[in-house]
Amino acid sequence: MTDTLDNWETICSVDTLVDGTGVCALHNGEQVAIFKVRGELYALSNYDPFGKANVLSRGLIGSEQDTIYIASPLYKQRFSLSTGACLDDPETTIQQYQVRAHQDKVQLKV
């Protein structure tokens, strides 16, 4: 689905997402990795700048202290799901997207 409502694009049903995993969606021509962790939604670029591939939606979710992260399936660099900051290289950050659940739909800010 790609209905636009008040600058939000509907991506899928919330029920489509399995807690603790990620999916990839096309949003404004970019691959976006969307994660549902402990009932919360997160959205980051799917592009791994170290492995130079769109793979982060298939990464491993973990946490360290208060930070929930996604570890790349390629070289295992960890990115904060909240900010996109790389926990292993402070100079690297990937794009973070605004995401919400609205009327049982996952939506990304346009």
N, CA, C and O atoms as a GROMACS GRO file, in nm:
protein
  440
    1MET      N    1   0.084  -0.117   0.000
    1MET     CA    2   0.000   0.000   0.000
    1MET      C    3   0.088   0.123   0.000
    1MET      O    4   0.194   0.125   0.062
    2THR      N    5   0.045   0.225  -0.069
    2THR     CA    6   0.119   0.350  -0.067
    2THR      C    7   0.026   0.469  -0.055
    2THR      O    8   0.052   0.573  -0.116
    3ASP      N    9  -0.081   0.458   0.021
    3ASP     CA   10  -0.172   0.570   0.041
    3ASP      C   11  -0.102   0.676   0.124
    3ASP      O   12  -0.038   0.646   0.224
    4THR      N   13  -0.116   0.802   0.081
    4THR     CA   14  -0.057   0.912   0.157
    4THR      C   15  -0.168   0.981   0.234
    4THR      O   16  -0.267   1.023   0.175
    5LEU      N   17  -0.150   0.994   0.364
    5LEU     CA   18  -0.249   1.058   0.450
    5LEU      C   19  -0.174   1.154   0.542
    5LEU      O   20  -0.098   1.111   0.628
    6ASP      N   21  -0.196   1.285   0.523
    6ASP     CA   22  -0.131   1.384   0.607
    6ASP      C   23   0.020   1.364   0.613
    6ASP      O   24   0.080   1.366   0.721
    7ASN      N   25   0.082   1.345   0.498
    7ASN     CA   26   0.228   1.329   0.487
    7ASN      C   27   0.282   1.201   0.548
    7ASN      O   28   0.400   1.196   0.583
    8TRP      N   29   0.201   1.100   0.561
    8TRP     CA   30   0.246   0.968   0.607
    8TRP      C   31   0.212   0.867   0.498
    8TRP      O   32   0.103   0.870   0.441
    9GLU      N   33   0.305   0.779   0.469
    9GLU     CA   34   0.283   0.674   0.368
    9GLU      C   35   0.258   0.541   0.439
    9GLU      O   36   0.339   0.497   0.522
   10THR      N   37   0.147   0.477   0.405
   10THR     CA   38   0.116   0.346   0.462
   10THR      C   39   0.202   0.241   0.393
   10THR      O   40   0.206   0.233   0.270
   11ILE      N   41   0.271   0.160   0.475
   11ILE     CA   42   0.362   0.059   0.423
   11ILE      C   43   0.300  -0.080   0.428
   11ILE      O   44   0.301  -0.153   0.328
   12CYS      N   45   0.246  -0.117   0.544
   12CYS     CA   46   0.188  -0.250   0.562
   12CYS      C   47   0.104  -0.251   0.688
   12CYS      O   48   0.097  -0.152   0.761
   13SER      N   49   0.041  -0.362   0.714
   13SER     CA   50  -0.033  -0.382   0.838
   13SER      C   51   0.067  -0.408   0.951
   13SER      O   52   0.169  -0.473   0.930
   14VAL      N   53   0.037  -0.358   1.070
   14VAL     CA   54   0.123  -0.384   1.186
   14VAL      C   55   0.136  -0.534   1.209
   14VAL      O   56   0.243  -0.581   1.250
   15ASP      N   57   0.030  -0.610   1.183
   15ASP     CA   58   0.032  -0.755   1.203
   15ASP      C   59   0.130  -0.827   1.110
   15ASP      O   60   0.167  -0.941   1.136
   16THR      N   61   0.172  -0.761   1.003
   16THR     CA   62   0.269  -0.819   0.910
   16THR      C   63   0.406  -0.836   0.976
   16THR      O   64   0.481  -0.927   0.942
   17LEU      N   65   0.438  -0.746   1.069
   17LEU     CA   66   0.569  -0.747   1.134
   17LEU      C   67   0.571  -0.845   1.251
   17LEU      O   68   0.481  -0.846   1.334
   18VAL      N   69   0.674  -0.925   1.255
   18VAL     CA   70   0.695  -1.019   1.365
   18VAL      C   71   0.790  -0.952   1.464
   18VAL      O   72   0.896  -0.904   1.426
   19ASP      N   73   0.752  -0.950   1.592
   19ASP     CA   74   0.835  -0.885   1.693
   19ASP      C   75   0.976  -0.946   1.695
   19ASP      O   76   0.992  -1.068   1.696
   20GLY      N   77   1.076  -0.859   1.695
   20GLY     CA   78   1.214  -0.905   1.699
   20GLY      C   79   1.276  -0.928   1.562
   20GLY      O   80   1.384  -0.985   1.552
   21THR      N   81   1.207  -0.884   1.456
   21THR     CA   82   1.260  -0.902   1.321
   21THR      C   83   1.242  -0.774   1.240
   21THR      O   84   1.177  -0.680   1.285
   22GLY      N   85   1.300  -0.773   1.121
   22GLY     CA   86   1.288  -0.659   1.032
   22GLY      C   87   1.237  -0.699   0.896
   22GLY      O   88   1.244  -0.815   0.856
   23VAL      N   89   1.185  -0.600   0.823
   23VAL     CA   90   1.142  -0.617   0.685
   23VAL      C   91   1.195  -0.498   0.605
   23VAL      O   92   1.232  -0.395   0.662
   24CYS      N   93   1.199  -0.513   0.476
   24CYS     CA   94   1.243  -0.405   0.388
   24CYS      C   95   1.124  -0.353   0.310
   24CYS      O   96   1.040  -0.431   0.264
   25ALA      N   97   1.116  -0.220   0.295
   25ALA     CA   98   1.009  -0.158   0.217
   25ALA      C   99   1.071  -0.050   0.128
   25ALA      O  100   1.175   0.008   0.162
   26LEU      N  101   1.006  -0.024   0.016
   26LEU     CA  102   1.050   0.083  -0.072
   26LEU      C  103   0.972   0.209  -0.036
   26LEU      O  104   0.849   0.208  -0.036
   27HIS      N  105   1.042   0.317  -0.004
   27HIS     CA  106   0.981   0.442   0.041
   27HIS      C  107   1.052   0.558  -0.027
   27HIS      O  108   1.171   0.579  -0.006
   28ASN      N  109   0.978   0.632  -0.110
   28ASN     CA  110   1.038   0.744  -0.184
   28ASN      C  111   1.161   0.701  -0.263
   28ASN      O  112   1.258   0.776  -0.273
   29GLY      N  113   1.157   0.582  -0.319
   29GLY     CA  114   1.268   0.532  -0.400
   29GLY      C  115   1.386   0.478  -0.322
   29GLY      O  116   1.487   0.441  -0.381
   30GLU      N  117   1.375   0.474  -0.190
   30GLU     CA  118   1.483   0.425  -0.104
   30GLU      C  119   1.440   0.298  -0.031
   30GLU      O  120   1.323   0.284   0.006
   31GLN      N  121   1.534   0.206  -0.009
   31GLN     CA  122   1.504   0.088   0.071
   31GLN      C  123   1.512   0.125   0.218
   31GLN      O  124   1.613   0.179   0.265
   32VAL      N  125   1.405   0.096   0.291
   32VAL     CA  126   1.397   0.126   0.434
   32VAL      C  127   1.379  -0.004   0.511
   32VAL      O  128   1.294  -0.086   0.476
   33ALA      N  129   1.459  -0.022   0.615
   33ALA     CA  130   1.446  -0.139   0.703
   33ALA      C  131   1.354  -0.099   0.818
   33ALA      O  132   1.381  -0.002   0.890
   34ILE      N  133   1.246  -0.174   0.836
   34ILE     CA  134   1.150  -0.146   0.942
   34ILE      C  135   1.154  -0.261   1.042
   34ILE      O  136   1.150  -0.378   1.004
   35PHE      N  137   1.164  -0.226   1.169
   35PHE     CA  138   1.177  -0.325   1.276
   35PHE      C  139   1.068  -0.306   1.379
   35PHE      O  140   1.025  -0.194   1.407
   36LYS      N  141   1.024  -0.417   1.435
   36LYS     CA  142   0.932  -0.415   1.548
   36LYS      C  143   1.004  -0.488   1.662
   36LYS      O  144   1.032  -0.608   1.653
   37VAL      N  145   1.033  -0.414   1.769
   37VAL     CA  146   1.107  -0.469   1.882
   37VAL      C  147   1.032  -0.434   2.010
   37VAL      O  148   1.012  -0.317   2.043
   38ARG      N  149   0.990  -0.537   2.081
   38ARG     CA  150   0.914  -0.519   2.205
   38ARG      C  151   0.794  -0.428   2.184
   38ARG      O  152   0.760  -0.346   2.269
   39GLY      N  153   0.730  -0.443   2.068
   39GLY     CA  154   0.611  -0.367   2.036
   39GLY      C  155   0.636  -0.228   1.980
   39GLY      O  156   0.542  -0.162   1.938
   40GLU      N  157   0.762  -0.182   1.979
   40GLU     CA  158   0.796  -0.050   1.926
   40GLU      C  159   0.843  -0.062   1.781
   40GLU      O  160   0.904  -0.162   1.743
   41LEU      N  161   0.814   0.040   1.701
   41LEU     CA  162   0.855   0.043   1.561
   41LEU      C  163   0.977   0.133   1.543
   41LEU      O  164   0.989   0.238   1.606
   42TYR      N  165   1.067   0.088   1.454
   42TYR     CA  166   1.187   0.164   1.420
   42TYR      C  167   1.205   0.154   1.269
   42TYR      O  168   1.167   0.055   1.207
   43ALA      N  169   1.264   0.258   1.209
   43ALA     CA  170   1.290   0.255   1.065
   43ALA      C  171   1.424   0.323   1.036
   43ALA      O  172   1.450   0.436   1.078
   44LEU      N  173   1.509   0.251   0.963
   44LEU     CA  174   1.641   0.299   0.925
   44LEU      C  175   1.664   0.269   0.778
   44LEU      O  176   1.592   0.190   0.717
   45SER      N  177   1.764   0.333   0.721
   45SER     CA  178   1.807   0.295   0.588
   45SER      C  179   1.844   0.147   0.588
   45SER      O  180   1.898   0.096   0.686
   46ASN      N  181   1.813   0.079   0.481
   46ASN     CA  182   1.848  -0.063   0.469
   46ASN      C  183   1.993  -0.081   0.423
   46ASN      O  184   2.044  -0.193   0.419
   47TYR      N  185   2.059   0.030   0.388
   47TYR     CA  186   2.194   0.026   0.330
   47TYR      C  187   2.302   0.018   0.438
   47TYR      O  188   2.309   0.104   0.526
   48ASP      N  189   2.384  -0.084   0.430
   48ASP     CA  190   2.500  -0.101   0.519
   48ASP      C  191   2.619  -0.031   0.454
   48ASP      O  192   2.669  -0.078   0.352
   49PRO      N  193   2.666   0.081   0.510
   49PRO     CA  194   2.776   0.155   0.447
   49PRO      C  195   2.910   0.082   0.452
   49PRO      O  196   3.001   0.117   0.378
   50PHE      N  197   2.924  -0.015   0.538
   50PHE     CA  198   3.049  -0.091   0.547
   50PHE      C  199   3.051  -0.204   0.444
   50PHE      O  200   3.151  -0.223   0.375
   51GLY      N  201   2.943  -0.279   0.434
   51GLY     CA  202   2.933  -0.388   0.338
   51GLY      C  203   2.888  -0.342   0.201
   51GLY      O  204   2.894  -0.419   0.104
   52LYS      N  205   2.844  -0.216   0.191
   52LYS     CA  206   2.798  -0.156   0.066
   52LYS      C  207   2.687  -0.238   0.000
   52LYS      O  208   2.690  -0.266  -0.120
   53ALA      N  209   2.589  -0.278   0.083
   53ALA     CA  210   2.476  -0.358   0.033
   53ALA      C  211   2.352  -0.325   0.115
   53ALA      O  212   2.361  -0.283   0.231
   54ASN      N  213   2.236  -0.343   0.055
   54ASN     CA  214   2.107  -0.322   0.123
   54ASN      C  215   2.068  -0.449   0.197
   54ASN      O  216   2.000  -0.536   0.143
   55VAL      N  217   2.113  -0.461   0.323
   55VAL     CA  218   2.095  -0.586   0.397
   55VAL      C  219   2.052  -0.569   0.543
   55VAL      O  220   2.025  -0.669   0.610
   56LEU      N  221   2.043  -0.447   0.593
   56LEU     CA  222   2.022  -0.429   0.737
   56LEU      C  223   1.890  -0.487   0.787
   56LEU      O  224   1.880  -0.524   0.904
   57SER      N  225   1.789  -0.496   0.702
   57SER     CA  226   1.661  -0.554   0.745
   57SER      C  227   1.677  -0.702   0.782
   57SER      O  228   1.590  -0.758   0.848
   58ARG      N  229   1.787  -0.763   0.740
   58ARG     CA  230   1.814  -0.904   0.770
   58ARG      C  231   1.918  -0.920   0.882
   58ARG      O  232   1.969  -1.030   0.904
   59GLY      N  233   1.948  -0.811   0.950
   59GLY     CA  234   2.048  -0.814   1.055
   59GLY      C  235   1.998  -0.875   1.185
   59GLY      O  236   1.884  -0.919   1.194
   60LEU      N  237   2.086  -0.875   1.284
   60LEU     CA  238   2.056  -0.932   1.415
   60LEU      C  239   2.025  -0.821   1.513
   60LEU      O  240   2.104  -0.727   1.528
   61ILE      N  241   1.911  -0.829   1.580
   61ILE     CA  242   1.871  -0.729   1.678
   61ILE      C  243   1.929  -0.766   1.813
   61ILE      O  244   1.924  -0.881   1.855
   62GLY      N  245   1.984  -0.666   1.881
   62GLY     CA  246   2.039  -0.687   2.014
   62GLY      C  247   2.028  -0.560   2.096
   62GLY      O  248   1.970  -0.461   2.051
   63SER      N  249   2.083  -0.564   2.216
   63SER     CA  250   2.083  -0.443   2.299
   63SER      C  251   2.210  -0.440   2.383
   63SER      O  252   2.265  -0.543   2.420
   64GLU      N  253   2.252  -0.319   2.412
   64GLU     CA  254   2.368  -0.296   2.498
   64GLU      C  255   2.333  -0.176   2.585
   64GLU      O  256   2.306  -0.067   2.534
   65GLN      N  257   2.334  -0.197   2.716
   65GLN     CA  258   2.287  -0.095   2.810
   65GLN      C  259   2.145  -0.057   2.771
   65GLN      O  260   2.057  -0.143   2.770
   66ASP      N  261   2.119   0.070   2.739
   66ASP     CA  262   1.983   0.112   2.704
   66ASP      C  263   1.963   0.126   2.553
   66ASP      O  264   1.859   0.177   2.510
   67THR      N  265   2.058   0.082   2.474
   67THR     CA  266   2.052   0.100   2.329
   67THR      C  267   2.012  -0.029   2.259
   67THR      O  268   2.080  -0.131   2.271
   68ILE      N  269   1.902  -0.023   2.185
   68ILE     CA  270   1.862  -0.136   2.100
   68ILE      C  271   1.926  -0.111   1.963
   68ILE      O  272   1.918  -0.001   1.910
   69TYR      N  273   1.989  -0.214   1.908
   69TYR     CA  274   2.062  -0.196   1.783
   69TYR      C  275   2.032  -0.308   1.684
   69TYR      O  276   1.978  -0.413   1.719
   70ILE      N  277   2.070  -0.281   1.560
   70ILE     CA  278   2.069  -0.383   1.455
   70ILE      C  279   2.215  -0.405   1.414
   70ILE      O  280   2.287  -0.309   1.387
   71ALA      N  281   2.258  -0.530   1.411
   71ALA     CA  282   2.394  -0.563   1.368
   71ALA      C  283   2.387  -0.612   1.224
   71ALA      O  284   2.307  -0.700   1.191
   72SER      N  285   2.468  -0.555   1.140
   72SER     CA  286   2.469  -0.593   0.999
   72SER      C  287   2.498  -0.742   0.984
   72SER      O  288   2.584  -0.796   1.055
   73PRO      N  289   2.427  -0.809   0.893
   73PRO     CA  290   2.456  -0.951   0.871
   73PRO      C  291   2.590  -0.973   0.799
   73PRO      O  292   2.636  -1.087   0.789
   74LEU      N  293   2.651  -0.866   0.748
   74LEU     CA  294   2.777  -0.882   0.676
   74LEU      C  295   2.898  -0.873   0.769
   74LEU      O  296   2.963  -0.974   0.795
   75TYR      N  297   2.927  -0.754   0.819
   75TYR     CA  298   3.047  -0.736   0.902
   75TYR      C  299   3.014  -0.707   1.048
   75TYR      O  300   3.104  -0.679   1.127
   76LYS      N  301   2.888  -0.713   1.083
   76LYS     CA  302   2.840  -0.703   1.222
   76LYS      C  303   2.852  -0.566   1.288
   76LYS      O  304   2.842  -0.557   1.410
   77GLN      N  305   2.872  -0.458   1.210
   77GLN     CA  306   2.867  -0.326   1.272
   77GLN      C  307   2.726  -0.305   1.326
   77GLN      O  308   2.627  -0.346   1.265
   78ARG      N  309   2.718  -0.239   1.442
   78ARG     CA  310   2.590  -0.220   1.510
   78ARG      C  311   2.543  -0.076   1.494
   78ARG      O  312   2.620   0.019   1.510
   79PHE      N  313   2.414  -0.062   1.462
   79PHE     CA  314   2.352   0.069   1.444
   79PHE      C  315   2.235   0.083   1.540
   79PHE      O  316   2.152  -0.007   1.551
   80SER      N  317   2.230   0.197   1.611
   80SER     CA  318   2.119   0.224   1.702
   80SER      C  319   1.988   0.231   1.624
   80SER      O  320   1.980   0.302   1.523
   81LEU      N  321   1.887   0.158   1.668
   81LEU     CA  322   1.758   0.164   1.601
   81LEU      C  323   1.690   0.299   1.623
   81LEU      O  324   1.608   0.340   1.541
   82SER      N  325   1.723   0.368   1.730
   82SER     CA  326   1.660   0.497   1.760
   82SER      C  327   1.720   0.613   1.682
   82SER      O  328   1.649   0.708   1.646
   83THR      N  329   1.851   0.607   1.656
   83THR     CA  330   1.918   0.723   1.596
   83THR      C  331   1.990   0.694   1.464
   83THR      O  332   2.016   0.787   1.387
   84GLY      N  333   2.021   0.568   1.436
   84GLY     CA  334   2.099   0.534   1.317
   84GLY      C  335   2.248   0.545   1.338
   84GLY      O  336   2.326   0.514   1.247
   85ALA      N  337   2.292   0.588   1.457
   85ALA     CA  338   2.435   0.603   1.486
   85ALA      C  339   2.502   0.466   1.494
   85ALA      O  340   2.447   0.372   1.552
   86CYS      N  341   2.621   0.456   1.436
   86CYS     CA  342   2.697   0.332   1.443
   86CYS      C  343   2.765   0.325   1.579
   86CYS      O  344   2.839   0.417   1.617
   87LEU      N  345   2.742   0.218   1.653
   87LEU     CA  346   2.801   0.202   1.785
   87LEU      C  347   2.948   0.165   1.778
   87LEU      O  348   3.021   0.179   1.876
   88ASP      N  349   2.993   0.119   1.662
   88ASP     CA  350   3.131   0.074   1.645
   88ASP      C  351   3.219   0.176   1.572
   88ASP      O  352   3.341   0.160   1.568
   89ASP      N  353   3.159   0.278   1.515
   89ASP     CA  354   3.232   0.383   1.444
   89ASP      C  355   3.154   0.514   1.461
   89ASP      O  356   3.060   0.539   1.386
   90PRO      N  357   3.192   0.596   1.559
   90PRO     CA  358   3.116   0.717   1.591
   90PRO      C  359   3.102   0.817   1.475
   90PRO      O  360   3.017   0.906   1.481
   91GLU      N  361   3.184   0.804   1.373
   91GLU     CA  362   3.175   0.896   1.259
   91GLU      C  363   3.071   0.853   1.156
   91GLU      O  364   3.046   0.926   1.061
   92THR      N  365   3.011   0.736   1.174
   92THR     CA  366   2.916   0.684   1.076
   92THR      C  367   2.776   0.680   1.134
   92THR      O  368   2.753   0.630   1.244
   93THR      N  369   2.682   0.733   1.057
   93THR     CA  370   2.540   0.730   1.093
   93THR      C  371   2.461   0.699   0.967
   93THR      O  372   2.493   0.750   0.860
   94ILE      N  373   2.358   0.616   0.980
   94ILE     CA  374   2.270   0.590   0.867
   94ILE      C  375   2.138   0.665   0.890
   94ILE      O  376   2.106   0.703   1.003
   95GLN      N  377   2.064   0.684   0.783
   95GLN     CA  378   1.940   0.761   0.793
   95GLN      C  379   1.837   0.690   0.878
   95GLN      O  380   1.816   0.569   0.865
   96GLN      N  381   1.774   0.766   0.965
   96GLN     CA  382   1.665   0.718   1.049
   96GLN      C  383   1.538   0.783   0.997
   96GLN      O  384   1.539   0.901   0.962
   97TYR      N  385   1.429   0.707   0.991
   97TYR     CA  386   1.301   0.758   0.941
   97TYR      C  387   1.198   0.762   1.054
   97TYR      O  388   1.201   0.680   1.145
   98GLN      N  389   1.108   0.861   1.045
   98GLN     CA  390   0.996   0.865   1.138
   98GLN      C  391   0.898   0.756   1.099
   98GLN      O  392   0.860   0.744   0.982
   99VAL      N  393   0.857   0.676   1.196
   99VAL     CA  394   0.766   0.565   1.172
   99VAL      C  395   0.661   0.564   1.282
   99VAL      O  396   0.689   0.602   1.396
  100ARG      N  397   0.541   0.521   1.248
  100ARG     CA  398   0.435   0.512   1.348
  100ARG      C  399   0.339   0.401   1.312
  100ARG      O  400   0.334   0.355   1.197
  101ALA      N  401   0.262   0.359   1.412
  101ALA     CA  402   0.148   0.269   1.390
  101ALA      C  403   0.024   0.357   1.398
  101ALA      O  404   0.002   0.426   1.498
  102HIS      N  405  -0.057   0.356   1.293
  102HIS     CA  406  -0.178   0.437   1.287
  102HIS      C  407  -0.291   0.352   1.230
  102HIS      O  408  -0.283   0.304   1.117
  103GLN      N  409  -0.394   0.332   1.309
  103GLN     CA  410  -0.508   0.250   1.267
  103GLN      C  411  -0.462   0.113   1.218
  103GLN      O  412  -0.505   0.066   1.113
  104ASP      N  413  -0.374   0.051   1.296
  104ASP     CA  414  -0.320  -0.083   1.268
  104ASP      C  415  -0.236  -0.091   1.142
  104ASP      O  416  -0.216  -0.200   1.087
  105LYS      N  417  -0.187   0.023   1.094
  105LYS     CA  418  -0.100   0.027   0.977
  105LYS      C  419   0.036   0.086   1.015
  105LYS      O  420   0.043   0.177   1.099
  106VAL      N  421   0.142   0.034   0.955
  106VAL     CA  422   0.276   0.092   0.971
  106VAL      C  423   0.288   0.203   0.869
  106VAL      O  424   0.263   0.183   0.750
  107GLN      N  425   0.327   0.322   0.916
  107GLN     CA  426   0.340   0.437   0.827
  107GLN      C  427   0.475   0.504   0.846
  107GLN      O  428   0.528   0.512   0.956
  108LEU      N  429   0.530   0.554   0.734
  108LEU     CA  430   0.654   0.631   0.735
  108LEU      C  431   0.622   0.774   0.696
  108LEU      O  432   0.538   0.800   0.610
  109LYS      N  433   0.692   0.868   0.761
  109LYS     CA  434   0.674   1.010   0.731
  109LYS      C  435   0.728   1.039   0.591
  109LYS      O  436   0.838   0.997   0.557
  110VAL      N  437   0.648   1.110   0.511
  110VAL     CA  438   0.688   1.144   0.374
  110VAL      C  439   0.778   1.266   0.378
  110VAL      O  440   0.823   1.312   0.273
   0.00000   0.00000   0.00000
